[in-house]
């Protein structure tokens, strides 16, 4: 993984020499227009809309098999960065290459190699059962018939919902919905798994179960690349081999967790250093 | 093609499973339509066939005229709203982003999301017509089925096109869809569903020439009530076909551009 843009930009070259990057974020800036209020329409009708800059000149390279924790305060630009990588958002400036595809030019191909678990799991049809939801999303991913049903059975077992498939999603707990969301993204074995705060709003036990599940899923396939937004340093240490810190729309720094450990620095201390000084000591 | 058919079935199955939990809405919609037929049948007793040039020239009574008009105008209105409704529901429930993450394109998703409404609306249309025939004695024995289906096909294409435009408006504006507002509102007054357009003042009749539903209803009344041939309805069908050829690709392109704009500005999921 290689990241640059902040004064503290660090370069981790563990695997960059081996092969071309799976994900390349090149000089990406993302600005969101702010809708005009009635007052602005009246007082300054010709003035262009204001914009909110969520990410500024971000650069990042991710190699196949990297497991990256994306950390930073709320509103730092973490989710924006991941949505840009996934092709859900298109950059205002710069470009994102996924498997060599520019998301600005070829949107469907890059998206199909990414599985994204959103931090707000409202994205199911609540009046359908877990199995019916997976059947529907599986069909959109071109899975049908016996292959689809076997896959659903396997995934429900894998995520610990073997008996909940026939229950309607509205009766699921938050943890169960997170598991179902994980099952959904694993339907097509994506190359890149992006998890946006997968343990948010979970109790400690459910949290541990989800981490265990992600860990199992990732370790089952060492080629799978993981990007996970988390506020929990222990989650980063358990699941990832690298950490990047985003703050104020810029990538403050990145480091291999192994190297941090070798220096005797805990992930939480590295994060605090970057937050306080803008660069690690 | 096989893959598309399986997706079609997946969408229909999804919506059937969801809607089967709301049986009351379907039954109430049907009862409401049948009550409207009762009202129209009483109004029909007051309206003389000589009240309008259209009725007197064709020898048509008011009730069959209004039955065809109201039944199909409602069906076309469903088509106009079904795409924007399904997009908005998907935005509100959070499912739109999840669906756009799959290996199915956004145009396919929006088209297939509306299939169930098309089918259930078609079923309601058939039941209303059946009610008109069985309960109120409307005679459809002379119907030219082939010509009727052709008129319906071209009309559906147009309203699908405007429906997709309306979905684009919802993605762009979030709330307040001008396509449905203008077309739906004007069609109600100027489309000739409840009364022949020739009873309106001259300036309103001139505007009604711009309303697609008018051509559809004129042609459907001719083919269904009088068994008119394709040659007889060639003019309105030709007009509808020209509109369809323009509106279908244009609406698909505009919708795709709106989705791209939503991705670029991060407003795709905003509602």
Boltz contact constraints between the chains, C-beta under 6 A:
constraints:
  - contact:
      token1: [A, 32]
      token2: [B, 266]
      max_distance: 6.0
  - contact:
      token1: [A, 33]
      token2: [B, 265]
      max_distance: 6.0
  - contact:
      token1: [A, 89]
      token2: [B, 263]
      max_distance: 6.0
  - contact:
      token1: [A, 89]
      token2: [B, 266]
      max_distance: 6.0
  - contact:
      token1: [A, 90]
      token2: [B, 263]
      max_distance: 6.0
  - contact:
      token1: [A, 90]
      token2: [B, 264]
      max_distance: 6.0
  - contact:
      token1: [A, 112]
      token2: [B, 103]
      max_distance: 6.0
  - contact:
      token1: [A, 116]
      token2: [B, 101]
      max_distance: 6.0
  - contact:
      token1: [A, 122]
      token2: [B, 94]
      max_distance: 6.0
  - contact:
      token1: [A, 123]
      token2: [B, 94]
      max_distance: 6.0
  - contact:
      token1: [A, 123]
      token2: [B, 95]
      max_distance: 6.0
  - contact:
      token1: [A, 123]
      token2: [B, 98]
      max_distance: 6.0
  - contact:
      token1: [A, 127]
      token2: [B, 18]
      max_distance: 6.0
  - contact:
      token1: [A, 127]
      token2: [B, 21]
      max_distance: 6.0
  - contact:
      token1: [A, 128]
      token2: [B, 17]
      max_distance: 6.0
  - contact:
      token1: [A, 132]
      token2: [B, 17]
      max_distance: 6.0
  - contact:
      token1: [A, 136]
      token2: [B, 10]
      max_distance: 6.0
  - contact:
      token1: [A, 136]
      token2: [B, 14]
      max_distance: 6.0
  - contact:
      token1: [A, 139]
      token2: [B, 6]
      max_distance: 6.0
  - contact:
      token1: [A, 139]
      token2: [B, 7]
      max_distance: 6.0
  - contact:
      token1: [A, 139]
      token2: [B, 10]
      max_distance: 6.0
  - contact:
      token1: [A, 140]
      token2: [B, 102]
      max_distance: 6.0
  - contact:
      token1: [A, 140]
      token2: [B, 104]
      max_distance: 6.0
  - contact:
      token1: [A, 141]
      token2: [B, 102]
      max_distance: 6.0
  - contact:
      token1: [A, 141]
      token2: [B, 103]
      max_distance: 6.0
  - contact:
      token1: [A, 142]
      token2: [B, 3]
      max_distance: 6.0
  - contact:
      token1: [A, 142]
      token2: [B, 103]
      max_distance: 6.0
  - contact:
      token1: [A, 144]
      token2: [B, 6]
      max_distance: 6.0
